[in-house]
Each structure stands twice: as C-alpha cells, then as structure tokens.
Amino acid sequence: MKTRPYLTLDDARAIAAAAELEANAHGWAVSIAIVDEGGHLLWLQRLDGAAPITAQIAPAKARTAAMGRRESKAYEDVINQGRTSFLSAPGLEGMLEGGVPVSVDGQCIGAVGVSGVKSTEDAQVARAGIAGLGL
C-alpha cells in the first residue's frame, strides 16, 4: 500500500490565515478557496468587501489548478496566445491567473484560488497562503 500526503483541515486553516494576512496587508478584498487534489472544496472565505462573484471565481481557479496540476495562469496564457478552442476543455472553468497548486515532494495535494483584485495580486495571495504551510 502506498501512502501520500494530503491537505488536512488544519492545513486549510493555515493556508487561509496566511492568505488573509497577505490580502489584508495590501487592503485587498478577496475570496480565498482551498481544494483537495481532486478539486473538491475544503475552504471558502470571502473577506469583507469582496464582490459576491469572487466566491464563484476563486473555487473555479483552485479546481483548475488542482485538476491540471499547474497554475491556472498556464491555461489563460494558452488561450491568450490564440488557442481559444481550449475554452471547451471539460471541467476547467477558472482559466484565469490566481489558482496555484499545492505540491509536496512533486505531488499535487490540492490548490488555492484567489479572486478579487488584479490576477497577479490574486496569485500573490495564493502563494502567500501556501507559504503559510512552511513546505
């Protein structure tokens, strides 16, 4: 039997706390979503002032990063470079920058998606959250 790491509720809390600290340090009203390796929602948090739609976009970005095992920005780049047919990829809805996979020993164990500010800033918040795990 093989064993593998996975995100626990305590891990999700640590990611969310670190992401919230980063967002608050810049005055950014965002939603933060954390999913497991299959894209299933573990945590969703909409900070005060974040637009309601961000609570839909953040989980979509996180699912895309987890299912694709890469940052959601990779899909945005492919589409922006002219491969618009990629918009029909099944199961991927958040093909915008701001979804970042969480990896341990080269294995994706989940992802963080953030929405509410510029896409580069969303990704910054997601990465700060992941850094909160101390991996």
Backbone bond lengths (Angstrom), bond angles and torsions (degrees), N, CA, C in turn:
res aa  C-N    CA-C-N  psi(-1)  N-CA   C-N-CA  omega(-1)  CA-C   N-CA-C  phi
1 M - - - 1.443 - - 1.530 108.13 -
2 K 1.312 115.67 132.08 1.460 120.68 177.07 1.518 109.79 -91.30
3 T 1.300 115.19 150.58 1.456 119.77 175.30 1.522 107.89 -118.89
4 R 1.324 115.69 155.70 1.449 120.04 179.73 1.522 109.49 -149.80
5 P 1.317 116.48 155.72 1.458 119.44 177.33 1.530 110.45 -74.12
6 Y 1.318 116.08 158.36 1.465 121.30 176.44 1.526 108.17 -151.70
7 L 1.314 115.44 161.11 1.463 120.57 178.36 1.522 109.84 -80.93
8 T 1.329 115.56 129.81 1.462 121.49 175.38 1.522 109.13 -98.56
9 L 1.314 116.29 171.69 1.458 120.01 175.88 1.523 110.60 -62.07
10 D 1.327 117.18 -38.15 1.464 119.87 176.24 1.523 111.63 -62.74
11 D 1.333 117.11 -37.93 1.464 120.66 175.74 1.525 110.69 -62.67
12 A 1.320 116.07 -44.99 1.470 120.26 179.48 1.529 110.31 -61.06
13 R 1.324 116.52 -41.02 1.474 120.07 177.70 1.530 111.18 -62.06
14 A 1.337 116.43 -41.78 1.466 120.65 -179.76 1.530 110.96 -65.87
15 I 1.317 116.59 -42.97 1.471 120.62 177.58 1.519 110.05 -61.79
16 A 1.327 116.24 -48.19 1.461 120.55 -177.96 1.524 111.52 -61.95
17 A 1.320 117.24 -41.69 1.470 120.33 -179.89 1.518 111.16 -63.95
18 A 1.328 117.30 -43.86 1.467 120.47 -179.75 1.524 110.70 -67.87
19 A 1.328 117.41 -38.94 1.466 120.95 178.11 1.525 110.34 -65.76
20 E 1.330 116.75 -42.07 1.464 120.42 178.72 1.523 110.83 -62.81
21 L 1.324 117.18 -41.32 1.469 120.42 177.26 1.527 111.13 -58.97
22 E 1.323 116.78 -44.60 1.464 120.96 179.55 1.528 110.80 -63.18
23 A 1.317 116.66 -45.91 1.464 120.36 -179.94 1.525 110.90 -63.05
24 N 1.311 116.69 -45.79 1.465 120.36 -179.22 1.519 112.35 -65.55
25 A 1.333 117.22 -33.83 1.466 120.94 179.18 1.524 111.47 -61.85
26 H 1.327 116.39 -25.25 1.466 120.97 -179.27 1.527 112.60 -107.53
27 G 1.317 116.87 -0.47 1.461 120.36 -178.59 1.522 113.13 71.85
28 W 1.342 116.89 30.82 1.459 121.70 -177.26 1.521 110.92 -96.55
29 A 1.313 116.39 124.52 1.461 122.58 176.73 1.532 107.70 -91.40
30 V 1.316 116.30 106.27 1.465 121.37 -174.93 1.519 111.41 -133.22
31 S 1.324 114.07 166.57 1.454 121.06 166.94 1.516 107.74 -107.44
32 I 1.331 115.87 143.31 1.456 123.35 -176.96 1.527 107.49 -122.89
33 A 1.325 116.24 124.50 1.463 121.18 178.36 1.524 109.37 -122.35
34 I 1.315 115.70 140.46 1.459 121.96 177.78 1.525 106.94 -127.82
35 V 1.344 115.48 129.70 1.464 120.96 -179.49 1.523 109.93 -124.80
36 D 1.338 115.85 161.36 1.460 120.53 174.57 1.524 109.30 -83.09
37 E 1.335 117.24 -174.53 1.463 121.01 -175.06 1.523 113.21 -63.99
38 G 1.313 117.58 -21.18 1.465 121.43 178.18 1.512 113.65 -93.72
39 G 1.331 116.49 3.70 1.455 120.61 179.28 1.512 114.85 85.48
40 H 1.339 117.02 11.44 1.461 121.45 -179.47 1.525 109.92 -83.77
41 L 1.313 115.68 132.50 1.463 121.96 -174.56 1.525 112.06 -65.45
42 L 1.327 115.26 126.34 1.466 122.44 174.77 1.527 111.07 -106.10
43 W 1.333 116.24 -30.26 1.465 120.65 -173.59 1.518 109.22 -153.84
44 L 1.321 116.44 136.73 1.463 121.92 172.06 1.509 108.13 -140.44
45 Q 1.314 114.58 129.73 1.457 120.58 -177.36 1.524 108.50 -139.97
46 R 1.332 116.80 123.21 1.466 121.08 176.45 1.517 107.09 -108.86
47 L 1.334 115.57 114.26 1.460 120.31 -179.58 1.518 110.23 -69.60
48 D 1.311 116.06 155.39 1.463 120.78 179.06 1.519 109.98 -54.07
49 G 1.326 115.39 132.26 1.452 121.04 177.46 1.514 114.80 90.56
50 A 1.332 118.00 -10.24 1.471 120.13 178.98 1.525 109.19 -71.94
51 A 1.312 115.84 138.20 1.466 120.91 179.44 1.526 110.32 -61.78
52 P 1.325 117.93 143.71 1.461 120.73 -179.25 1.535 113.77 -54.57
53 I 1.327 118.67 -36.31 1.462 120.99 -178.09 1.520 112.17 -63.07
54 T 1.328 117.39 -24.31 1.468 119.77 -179.65 1.521 111.79 -63.46
55 A 1.332 117.06 -25.85 1.465 121.17 178.12 1.528 111.20 -73.17
56 Q 1.322 117.92 -13.11 1.463 122.59 173.15 1.532 110.93 -95.40
57 I 1.332 115.83 -38.84 1.463 120.65 -175.23 1.529 112.06 -73.13
58 A 1.334 117.87 -42.79 1.470 120.93 -177.22 1.530 112.23 -58.30
59 P 1.340 119.92 -48.17 1.466 118.57 177.87 1.531 112.84 -64.01
60 A 1.320 117.20 -34.12 1.468 120.22 178.51 1.529 110.55 -64.76
61 K 1.321 117.42 -41.79 1.470 121.17 176.95 1.525 110.35 -63.45
62 A 1.320 116.46 -43.03 1.471 120.57 -179.68 1.526 110.67 -63.82
63 R 1.341 117.58 -45.45 1.469 120.90 179.03 1.525 111.15 -59.96
64 T 1.322 115.93 -42.85 1.466 120.28 179.80 1.522 110.83 -61.18
65 A 1.323 117.12 -43.55 1.472 120.79 179.77 1.524 111.12 -66.45
66 A 1.324 117.33 -40.08 1.468 120.38 -179.11 1.525 111.15 -70.10
67 M 1.308 117.39 -47.25 1.459 121.20 -176.72 1.527 111.76 -68.83
68 G 1.319 116.55 -34.31 1.459 120.46 -179.29 1.512 114.07 -90.21
69 R 1.355 115.78 -10.52 1.467 121.03 179.91 1.525 112.71 60.36
70 R 1.334 115.50 30.40 1.475 121.23 177.57 1.514 108.36 -156.03
71 E 1.306 115.60 165.71 1.465 119.30 179.68 1.528 109.77 -62.19
72 S 1.305 116.13 143.12 1.459 120.97 -179.97 1.523 111.73 -61.52
73 K 1.322 117.18 -23.50 1.459 121.23 178.22 1.526 111.43 -60.32
74 A 1.318 118.41 -29.73 1.467 121.27 179.25 1.522 110.57 -58.70
75 Y 1.324 117.09 -38.73 1.460 121.04 179.18 1.524 110.82 -73.05
76 E 1.321 116.16 -40.24 1.463 119.90 176.77 1.530 109.73 -58.63
77 D 1.328 117.10 -43.58 1.465 121.42 -179.88 1.524 111.67 -62.38
78 V 1.327 117.16 -43.70 1.468 121.34 179.09 1.534 110.06 -58.91
79 I 1.321 115.85 -44.96 1.465 120.63 -178.99 1.525 110.29 -66.95
80 N 1.328 116.65 -44.59 1.467 120.31 -179.24 1.524 112.49 -66.20
81 Q 1.315 117.20 -22.59 1.462 120.87 178.02 1.532 111.57 -85.86
82 G 1.331 116.39 7.58 1.453 119.90 171.65 1.513 116.78 110.54
83 R 1.302 118.22 -7.61 1.472 119.16 -179.82 1.531 109.11 -88.77
84 T 1.341 115.14 67.43 1.462 120.73 -176.50 1.519 112.38 -66.37
85 S 1.325 117.97 -20.41 1.464 119.72 177.78 1.528 111.42 -61.34
86 F 1.335 116.69 -18.99 1.465 120.15 179.24 1.528 111.53 -66.68
87 L 1.328 117.35 -15.69 1.462 120.82 176.40 1.527 111.49 -62.41
88 S 1.332 116.95 -18.54 1.466 120.38 179.85 1.527 113.00 -92.39
89 A 1.328 118.30 5.91 1.466 120.88 179.26 1.527 109.77 -58.32
90 P 1.326 117.90 127.34 1.467 120.29 -176.74 1.527 112.58 -67.86
91 G 1.329 114.88 138.37 1.458 120.43 174.24 1.511 115.87 80.12
92 L 1.317 117.75 -4.89 1.468 120.13 -179.31 1.524 109.01 -110.38
93 E 1.325 115.76 112.18 1.461 120.21 -178.44 1.517 112.23 -113.73
94 G 1.314 117.49 -25.79 1.465 121.47 -174.85 1.509 111.87 -102.18
95 M 1.308 116.24 61.55 1.463 119.99 -176.89 1.529 110.73 -88.61
96 L 1.321 114.14 55.80 1.455 123.89 178.94 1.519 107.99 -131.46
97 E 1.314 117.23 149.87 1.467 120.16 178.59 1.525 110.00 -59.51
98 G 1.325 115.01 141.27 1.459 120.73 179.09 1.514 113.56 131.17
99 G 1.329 117.28 -2.96 1.459 122.27 173.99 1.516 108.56 -107.61
100 V 1.348 116.85 125.25 1.466 121.71 -175.07 1.530 108.80 -130.24
101 P 1.347 117.11 126.25 1.463 118.71 179.07 1.528 112.16 -71.77
102 V 1.325 115.38 152.00 1.464 122.79 173.52 1.525 105.87 -103.88
103 S 1.322 116.30 120.69 1.466 120.38 -177.58 1.521 111.31 -122.54
104 V 1.329 114.88 143.21 1.457 122.71 174.97 1.524 106.58 -131.09
105 D 1.314 116.34 124.36 1.464 121.68 -178.84 1.522 111.82 51.78
106 G 1.331 116.51 40.90 1.457 121.71 177.86 1.509 115.23 76.87
107 Q 1.322 117.27 5.47 1.455 121.54 -178.82 1.525 109.90 -112.65
108 C 1.328 116.28 128.24 1.460 121.24 178.34 1.531 108.96 -72.77
109 I 1.336 115.69 125.87 1.464 120.11 179.15 1.528 111.64 -115.21
110 G 1.328 116.92 2.65 1.451 121.32 179.89 1.514 109.91 159.12
111 A 1.332 115.51 -165.29 1.458 119.84 -179.94 1.522 110.04 -160.39
112 V 1.334 113.70 161.63 1.461 121.98 176.29 1.518 107.70 -120.32
113 G 1.310 116.23 133.81 1.459 121.94 175.40 1.509 109.42 -122.66
114 V 1.316 115.71 137.65 1.465 121.19 -179.55 1.522 108.19 -131.69
115 S 1.330 116.11 142.11 1.453 121.62 177.84 1.526 109.04 -144.62
116 G 1.331 115.20 142.28 1.459 118.93 174.18 1.516 114.41 147.51
117 V 1.321 117.03 -22.50 1.467 120.31 178.67 1.528 107.87 -129.88
118 K 1.323 118.30 -162.66 1.464 120.05 176.84 1.521 108.72 -58.26
119 S 1.323 116.11 147.80 1.464 120.28 -176.54 1.521 112.74 -56.98
120 T 1.324 117.55 -38.76 1.464 119.53 178.81 1.522 110.53 -64.64
121 E 1.325 116.61 -34.87 1.469 121.11 178.35 1.523 110.75 -73.22
122 D 1.334 116.86 -36.80 1.466 120.32 174.15 1.525 109.67 -57.02
123 A 1.334 116.11 -47.55 1.471 120.85 -179.98 1.526 111.02 -63.41
124 Q 1.328 116.78 -37.00 1.469 121.17 177.88 1.519 110.43 -60.79
125 V 1.311 117.07 -43.46 1.473 121.29 178.96 1.529 109.87 -65.36
126 A 1.333 117.09 -42.73 1.467 120.65 179.61 1.539 110.74 -61.39
127 R 1.319 116.28 -44.61 1.475 119.67 -179.58 1.528 110.76 -65.72
128 A 1.333 117.22 -37.56 1.467 120.21 178.09 1.533 109.77 -63.96
129 G 1.322 116.43 -37.84 1.458 119.94 176.98 1.520 111.60 -62.19
130 I 1.324 116.07 -46.18 1.464 120.75 179.92 1.533 110.04 -63.11
131 A 1.322 116.33 -39.19 1.475 120.21 178.00 1.524 110.86 -60.39
132 G 1.328 117.26 -26.46 1.462 121.61 178.27 1.517 113.26 -63.10
133 L 1.330 117.58 -16.69 1.458 120.89 176.35 1.517 112.30 -78.62
134 G 1.331 116.35 -18.25 1.460 120.24 179.84 1.507 113.47 69.79
135 L 1.306 117.59 31.36 1.479 121.59 -179.76 1.511 112.02 -72.30
